[in-house]
Amino acid sequence: MKQQRGFTLVELIIVIVILGILAVTAAPRFFDFSDQARSSTIEGLKAAVQGGSEIGYARGALSGNAAYPVGEDLLTELNITAADIDDDAYTGQDEWVYSVGTATVGDENVLYITLRSVIAPADGADADDIIGTNCFLSYDATDAGNPPVIITTTSGC
């Protein structure tokens, strides 16, 4: 009677390598980290906005006018130009979209910023569209003498 020996070491290694290759190619289809990436980007933007706001306040204090930047003035403090951020129709090239105030409130001191990737191409860049994404940052400097209220909403990212 002939004895069975099982698999050789080479055969086992080949099977493990093949399974590893299949796992690496199939895993991204099952795990989508884009939501987490967008949420983290909005949270990172919050830190940049807080820093820019403090820099704007410090510059104002040095010139005798201590006030936090309001509305689009914050973008100047962050050194963001029209090439970096867009408030016009969808072009597919700009990473960020912003708007000041909303149709319902109309407050020109509240700045809303979101990622271009969460806005539908048909939507413009008004604040109501940005708020509708549930993936945005709001910067409210209504009272220029007090620190602004910076809120991130990431439930829709």
C-alpha positions in Angstrom: 0.0 0.0 0.0 1.3 3.4 -1.1 1.5 6.2 1.6 0.1 9.7 0.8 2.5 12.4 1.5 0.3 15.6 1.2 1.4 18.8 -0.4 4.9 19.9 -1.0 6.3 23.2 0.4 6.5 24.6 -3.1 2.8 23.8 -3.8 1.7 25.5 -0.6 3.8 28.6 -1.3 2.3 28.9 -4.8 -1.2 28.6 -3.4 -0.5 31.3 -0.8 1.0 33.6 -3.4 -2.0 33.2 -5.7 -4.4 33.8 -2.8 -2.4 36.9 -1.8 -2.6 38.4 -5.3 -6.4 37.7 -5.5 -6.9 39.4 -2.1 -4.9 42.5 -3.1 -6.8 42.9 -6.3 -10.3 42.2 -4.8 -10.0 44.0 -1.5 -10.5 47.6 -2.9 -13.8 46.5 -4.4 -15.1 45.5 -1.0 -13.7 48.4 1.0 -14.4 52.0 0.0 -12.4 54.5 2.1 -13.4 57.5 0.1 -16.0 58.6 2.7 -13.4 58.5 5.4 -11.0 60.4 3.2 -13.5 63.2 2.5 -14.4 63.5 6.2 -10.8 63.7 7.1 -10.2 66.3 4.4 -13.0 68.5 5.8 -11.6 68.1 9.4 -8.2 69.1 8.0 -9.7 72.1 6.4 -11.1 73.1 9.8 -7.6 73.2 11.3 -6.4 75.3 8.3 -9.4 77.7 8.7 -8.7 78.1 12.5 -5.1 78.9 11.8 -6.0 81.4 9.1 -8.5 83.0 11.3 -6.0 83.4 14.1 -3.4 84.9 11.7 -6.0 87.4 10.4 -6.8 88.4 14.0 -3.1 88.8 14.8 -2.5 90.9 11.7 -5.5 93.1 12.6 -4.3 93.4 16.2 -0.9 94.6 15.1 -2.4 97.3 13.0 -4.8 98.4 15.8 -7.9 96.7 14.4 -8.2 93.4 16.2 -11.0 91.5 14.5 -11.4 88.0 13.0 -11.7 87.9 9.2 -15.3 87.6 7.9 -16.7 85.9 4.8 -14.3 85.9 1.9 -11.7 87.8 3.8 -10.8 84.5 5.4 -9.8 83.1 2.0 -7.3 85.9 1.7 -5.8 85.1 5.1 -5.5 81.4 4.0 -3.8 82.6 0.8 -6.4 80.9 -1.3 -6.8 82.3 -4.8 -9.4 81.9 -7.5 -7.2 79.2 -9.0 -7.5 77.1 -5.9 -11.2 77.5 -5.1 -14.2 78.2 -7.3 -17.6 79.7 -6.6 -18.9 79.4 -10.1 -20.4 76.6 -12.2 -18.9 73.1 -12.1 -15.7 72.9 -14.0 -14.3 69.6 -12.6 -10.9 71.2 -12.0 -11.2 72.9 -8.7 -10.9 70.9 -5.5 -13.0 73.2 -3.3 -16.3 75.1 -3.6 -17.4 77.9 -1.4 -20.3 80.3 -0.9 -21.1 83.1 1.5 -24.5 83.3 3.1 -27.5 81.3 2.1 -30.7 82.1 0.3 -32.7 81.7 3.5 -30.4 83.6 5.8 -28.3 85.8 3.5 -25.7 86.4 6.2 -22.6 87.6 4.4 -20.4 86.7 7.3 -21.0 82.9 7.1 -18.7 81.1 4.8 -19.5 77.6 3.6 -16.8 75.4 2.0 -17.0 71.8 0.7 -15.2 69.5 -1.7 -16.0 69.7 -5.4 -16.4 65.9 -5.4 -19.5 66.0 -3.2 -21.4 68.6 -5.3 -23.4 67.3 -8.2 -22.2 68.7 -11.5 -25.6 70.3 -12.2 -25.5 72.2 -8.9 -23.9 75.6 -8.6 -21.9 76.7 -5.7 -24.5 78.4 -3.6 -24.6 77.8 0.1 -27.9 75.9 0.0 -26.3 73.3 -2.4 -23.2 73.1 -0.1 -25.4 72.6 3.0 -27.4 70.0 1.2 -24.3 67.8 0.8 -24.0 67.3 4.6 -20.2 67.4 4.0 -19.0 70.9 4.6 -17.4 73.4 6.9 -19.1 76.5 8.0 -17.2 79.5 9.3 -19.4 82.0 11.1 -17.7 85.3 12.0 -20.8 87.3 12.6 -19.3 88.9 15.7 -15.9 90.1 14.5 -14.7 90.8 18.0 -15.3 87.2 19.2 -13.6 84.0 17.8 -15.6 82.6 14.9 -17.7 79.5 15.2 -16.3 76.8 12.9 -18.4 73.7 12.5 -17.8 70.7 10.3 -20.6 68.5 9.1 -19.4 65.2 7.7 -22.5 62.9 7.9 -22.9 63.1 4.1 -19.3 62.6 3.0 
